[in-house]
Each structure stands twice: as structure tokens, then as C-alpha cells.
Amino acid sequence: MPRTFAGWNESAFDVLLRLEGEPSQEVMREVRKDRERLVRQPMVSLLHDLAWADPAFEDHSVWRYGKTPWWWQNQSAMARIARNVEIGLRFNLDGLQVQGAWWYADSDQISRFRAAVAAEASGSVLGNVVADLRGKGFEITGDLLKRAPREYPTDHPRAALLRHRSLLAVRYLGCDEWLQTPEVVDRVLAIYEELRPLLSWLTDHVAA
């Protein structure tokens, strides 16, 4: 199937500039049609092209509008890999970011995550995956405890990972000229390949 995504053109940034700061309800009403056409619909096309290229993106959502300005200033989308495991995309004035995320987890998932991190075989694999992503320029973040859970020793070799109640690997791509071209599809697919080991680990050890 031929690709439909052509990129975000400069007019998309003009729309987002009007929404900077604390835009009034009147401004949001005025730009709504242009924002839908120039900002959101390209994201819809991008997700469709990604889904045709890789089944990992088939179960996806592209957010609409919220009541607060943040939802107008940021166009987000996500593809579900497993329960609470996702690929996320966000387009705003800073350009595009892509992330692999495990978040909004219940207590059972958090317990499974900690057990898998603590175990030498599975935990060392995750440690290597995270280190590799960090070396490739991903920001490793999430909801963190101040210290490792009390049932684990404070000097555990993966104490830093044990602190996570969510785990995200985020890549900021900026807003260079390629963002205005279909090249975005291939760049996102390449980032997904880099994220695949993390997402597979989370699916196998946490999401089940």
C-alpha cells in the first residue's frame, strides 16, 4: 500500500505557535480546524503508514482534544504492544519524540517487574538493554521511588532499576527539515527497532 504521510509542513508550527502559553478559548476555537488538518491528521496518516509497515503499530490511537491547553499544544499518539506497554509519539513545537513505555501499572505488574529485575538472568538482560539505549541517546525515565523497595538490599547491583514504578525510554528527534517529509516513517520504524528489546522484555516479564 502506498504511503499517505507527507510530513508536517511549516503551517503546522504556525498553528502551534498560536497555542503557546495560555491560549484563550476563543483562540482554540479559531485554530481548531487548522489544527485538525495540519497537526492531527498528519499524525493519523503517520500511524496508518507505520501500521502497514509493521504489525506492532496496528493497535493504535491518535488523541483528540482535551480541555486544557496542553492537549492542544501536544499531538500525541500511541501503539499498544501489551498491557501497559506502549510505543508513544508526540509532536509539538519542539518537533517529534518517540518513546517506549511501561506505565500506569497495577501492583501485580510492579511486583513482577521487581522480581524480574532482581533475578540475575532476566535482570542482567534488562540492565544491558537500558544501558544500550542510554548509550544511543535515549533518556531513561519513569516514576521512581527514593530508594529500592525495602524487600531488596540497598546494595543490589540493579538497585536503580528496582526503584522504577514505570520505565520509559524517550528519544527526542527535534524539528529538522526531514520532519516535513515522508522520511519520518522510516525514522520512527528505526527507533522502534532500537526499542524492541526493551518492549519485548517488558512484554515477556511484566505484562503477562
Disulfide bonds with the S-S distance in Angstrom:
none
